[in-house]
């Protein structure tokens, strides 16, 4: 059974700092890994999608990497801003559209 | 292009009642997935529909059901509501084997 873990559960950093969020999964036979952000009480916003044949994806200040063999993905946020404050979730899929979500990392960027 | 829309945004029901939630996917997306999000269990997969057929189902009781129409719009129904069904219900749409896009969710409160 696939299990997805995100560490740390919460993180508070000063504005401008570079930071890394971690996502671990137990079954390396995945098809997709997707990173999302969720603002309080809102839906999920897709940040980056990494397919199993890819090692990383970049969008603006965000960079996500995937290492299937070790069951890990990292989301790197450069030059963090208060507007980055949100909960960040990773989710993995085996290609069956059943995404398994991690419990999230709650990020607070202090001005 | 319009995003995923969900109606209603908020619902208050009492135990024993039933409820129907609606989701309209992004134009051209034929896959619609439903998730339940609670503080205790996080995001859990309910079911996924493609071309009016349920392709995947999560571990939820039979009180939770869904359907998809020929225009890809989807509905989910929960019968005999229980207090534990209080949650944010999210739907997501996607193209084949691709990125999932989420709607804003329906907040269901069961009294």
HADDOCK unambig.tbl for C-alpha pairs under 7 A between the chains (distance, minus, plus):
assign (segid A and resid 42 and name CA) (segid B and resid 104 and name CA) 5.56 0.50 0.50
assign (segid A and resid 42 and name CA) (segid B and resid 105 and name CA) 6.92 0.50 0.50
assign (segid A and resid 43 and name CA) (segid B and resid 90 and name CA) 6.94 0.50 0.50
assign (segid A and resid 43 and name CA) (segid B and resid 102 and name CA) 6.24 0.50 0.50
assign (segid A and resid 43 and name CA) (segid B and resid 103 and name CA) 5.76 0.50 0.50
assign (segid A and resid 43 and name CA) (segid B and resid 104 and name CA) 4.11 0.50 0.50
assign (segid A and resid 43 and name CA) (segid B and resid 105 and name CA) 5.65 0.50 0.50
assign (segid A and resid 44 and name CA) (segid B and resid 102 and name CA) 5.58 0.50 0.50
assign (segid A and resid 45 and name CA) (segid B and resid 102 and name CA) 6.75 0.50 0.50
assign (segid A and resid 46 and name CA) (segid B and resid 101 and name CA) 6.42 0.50 0.50
assign (segid A and resid 49 and name CA) (segid B and resid 99 and name CA) 6.25 0.50 0.50
assign (segid A and resid 95 and name CA) (segid B and resid 97 and name CA) 6.38 0.50 0.50
assign (segid A and resid 97 and name CA) (segid B and resid 48 and name CA) 6.93 0.50 0.50
assign (segid A and resid 98 and name CA) (segid B and resid 45 and name CA) 6.48 0.50 0.50
assign (segid A and resid 98 and name CA) (segid B and resid 56 and name CA) 6.85 0.50 0.50
assign (segid A and resid 99 and name CA) (segid B and resid 45 and name CA) 6.85 0.50 0.50
assign (segid A and resid 101 and name CA) (segid B and resid 43 and name CA) 6.11 0.50 0.50
assign (segid A and resid 103 and name CA) (segid B and resid 42 and name CA) 6.00 0.50 0.50
